[in-house]
């Protein structure tokens, strides 16, 4: 039985939009907070996330960049299980006085075990992204 995903994570990151955007789009930095992937910041680019198989995850996720509006929005198609259609992951950045409001959403439907992995995984990845951006001063 598929369960809806309605993940929304908001973080205020004390870094410039350019720094946070670089952490989202540079493969060397993506590998530090997420997975080592062959990412390219352009619509239509496809890449695969690979890791150890776990309950609720087959060990890989097929991703396609659906939309990219540098440096404020990126949308992925996120196919992490054969039991459900791909979900949609959206990253948005909003510049504020002295920080960036980072919002990650993930919508779709997945098996319950996958849902639990996504809930904890995205929260962990967002925290790691925040720490990485705050420790790097990229322009």
Secondary structure, DSSP 4 states (H G I P E B T S, - for coil): -EEEEEEEEEEEESS-HHHHHHHHH-HHHHHHHS------SSTT-EEEEE---BTTB-SEEEEEEEEEETTTEEEEEEE--TTS--EEEEEEEEEETTEEEEEEEEEEEEEHHHHHHHHHHHHHHHHHHHHHHHH----
